[in-house]
Amino acid sequence: MNKPSSQFSTSQFSTSQSSTSEFSTIDTDPVEGIEVDPVPSQAPSTGEMERVERASLRRVPGLSTELTDVTEVENRQLRLERVVLVGVWTEGNSEQAEASLAELGRLAETAGSEVLEGLVQRRDRPDPATYVGSGKVRELRDVVVATGADSVVCDGELAPGQLRQLEEKIQVKVVDRTALILDIFAQHASSKEGKAQVELAQLQYFLPRLRGWGAKMSRQSGGGSGGVGNRGPGETKLETDRRRVHKRITKLRKELEGMRTIRDTKRSQRVANAVPSVAIAGYTNAGKSSLLNAMTNTGALVEDALFATLDPTTRRTSTPDGRNYTLVDTVGFVRHLPHQLVEAFRSTLEEVTGADLLVHIVDGSDATPHEQVSSVRDVIRDIAEEHGQPMPPELLVVNKTDAVSATRRAELGRLMPSAVFVSAHGGEGIDSLRETIANLLPRPDVFVDALVPYTRGELVSRVHSEGELVDEEYTADGTHVRAKVRVDLAHALEPFVGVG
């Protein structure tokens, strides 16, 4: 095995216009070959309005009032402007290590930073004290000084002690992978539930990392032993902060439980109405929202950024033979997804495990699509097992075929022989995907022959939308229908079976 390079080229992570296009694999142009109702220029879609809102506030580099000595600050907001990436390569090959750091660079750019340099170290395991070891810390400090970086982003979740020691030795702010992802989620959350989920995840992450410096933070007083001017509540400021965080976490969990009840009620209504559910899941930026738009001709937010979609988007559509079903666009996944986010977004992720069919989107242009598939399946499997549910039937869909060569497409075909290949941007394979979904959705299995009076026209309408109509005839007494329907609709039609 060749010795891995310990330093990446700065051009690999440059945020200039030329290098940014290297990652641009999702376009937001209209899908060719799909008819879309003309939309007046004065009525932008929901996705367009969200893009405008996100772009309305940008960081201004060079303007900051933060203290230069990081040890004088207790809780600081993430300031990601000019960063150096550092990773520890413990397993796999050098290509996998570089791919992981490249993904960290995409995450940092999505959060609003400029990536200056990327470093990787080969170790059996991360150093328990400083993550990269004392010798490499000095080298990292030299790189930070030479590049003028103000932050270091580590490709892993750091323990509170590792975070503290790195900041003391490097003298710039250190952010780990988990905090970076949490920052992106905080920027993109828009709904009340999404904001509450992100805040809960952030508090759970930062709780063990609350810390302070100096006598102000450690002074404890109470009772009568402290003397004049030193009597107080009997706890340090740090303990007060922790108590407040615990209180806020409890409140957020209660709020999310109430929102979960509402979500469960809506889901049970769909089940009662026998509307099959198809969940779109996959790695972040694999093209889930683009596929939802191509399948339903809607304007969900499409953006070439990681975790652009946090709040589930549900749209109703139908199979080529007229059966209605819902498509649910869910939050994306990533390697080493923070467990705080998995817990906070559990009610949202349950939309995936409770679906009749899981459409698993894979980015065909990614260098390691099989690792993306494994990461997504691991999270879904854990949630399904926790609730005692089986994994829903899965349909692999390889997206972005317009961005891969014929040779690469043949390799993907051998790697995933049962997958459907599509281009959500160009429209290739969308019709074939619709047919495949129709064949995999549960079909009505109860045959009915009923004469439905004209006063019960809603039952005939349900036969058309939920069942498979075999024959229909209008008579003087009502509508004579012969069809295959689900059990609940068969019960509703039972009074009219055999009439006349």
C-alpha positions, 0 to 999 in steps of 0.5 A: 500500500502506498504511503498516504499523503499527510496533506491535501492540496488547497485547491481541492477545498477551495471555495472559488467559483471554479472549484465549487462547480466540482461538487455541483451535481444537482441543477435546479432547471425545469425537468425536461420531458415533464409538463409543468403548469406555467407559473407566473413570474410574480408567484414563485414556488415554495422552494424558490422563496426558501432559497431567496430567504436563505440567501438574504443574510450572508456573513461579512468576513473580517468583522468580528468582536470576539475575544482573541483569547479563546480561554476568556469566553464561555459559550461562543457561537460557531464562527466558520469563516476561514478553516483548516480541516484535520482528520484521523485515518484509522481504517480503510484505504487512503481513498476512503480517508480522503473522501471523508475529509472531502465530505467534511469540506462540503459540510464546512462550505455549506455552513458558510466557511472558506476551506483553506487546507486539509490534513489527515493523519494515519493512526490506529486510533485518535489520540485520547488527549488531543485527537491528533497527538502532541507532535501533530498539534504543533504542525497543525498550529503552524498550518493555522498560522501560515494560512491565517485560519480562525477555526479548525474543523475535526473529522470526528466527534471530540470529547470535551477534554480533547476540545479544550486541549486543542483550543489551548494549544492551537489558540483558535476555535476548534469545531468537530464534525458533530457541531458542524452538522448541528450548525448546518441544521440550525441554519436550515430549520424552518418549521416549528418542529424542525427548530425544536428538534435542532435545538434539542440536539444542540443542547444535548451535545453542548451540555457535557461541553459547558465550561468556563474559566477563571474565578467568576465561573468557579466561585461558589457561595451560600449559607453564612460561611462566605462572609459579607458580599459572598452569600448566594444560592450555593452553586457555581454559575456552571451548575446554574447553566447546566440546570437551565439547560436540563430544564430547557431539554425537558420542555423541548421533549414535551413539545416534540411529543405533542407534535409527534402525536399530531404527526401520528394522527395524520399518519393514521388518517392516511392509513385509515383512508388506505392511501399507500405511503412511499418514503424517499430516503437517501444520503444528503444531496443525493437528489431526493427533493429533485426526484419529488419535484420530477414525480409530482411536478411541485416546487419543493426546495432544491439546492446544491447543498448538504441537508437542504431539506430538514422538514418532511415534505408530503405530496400526493400523486398517482400510479399510471393506472390511477391509484393514489399514494403519497410521496414523503421527502425526508431529511438526508443522511450522512456518514457518522450522523450524530446520535443527538440528531437521530434521537431528536428527529426520531418522529420524522424518521419514523415516516420512513420506517412506517412507509409501504415502500422505501425509495432509496436514492443513491448519488450515482456520481459519488465515488463510494455509493455503496458506503452511502447505501450502508450509512442510510440502511444502518440508521433506518434499521436501528429505528425500525428495530427500536419500534419492533417494525420490519424494514419496509420494502426497498427500491434502490434508485440511482440518480444523476445518471446524466453526470456519469459516464457509460462505463461508470453506469455499467459498474453501478449496474453490476454493483446494484443490479436491481436498481432503477437508473434515473436523472431527476434533472433530465427526466431520464427513467422517471416513467420507468420508476413510476411503473416500478413503484406501481408494481411494488405498492400493495394492491387491493385484494377484495373483489366487490360487486355492488350497486351504489345509490347515487346519494353515496357517490363518495364511495364510487369516488373512493373506488376510483381513487383507492381500488382497481375498477373492473367495470362500471355501469350507470343504472336507474337505481345507482352506479353498478361497480365491479372492482378490487378494493381494500378491506376497509372500503369493502366493509363500507360497500357491503350494504350494497353488495348483491342489491338489485 
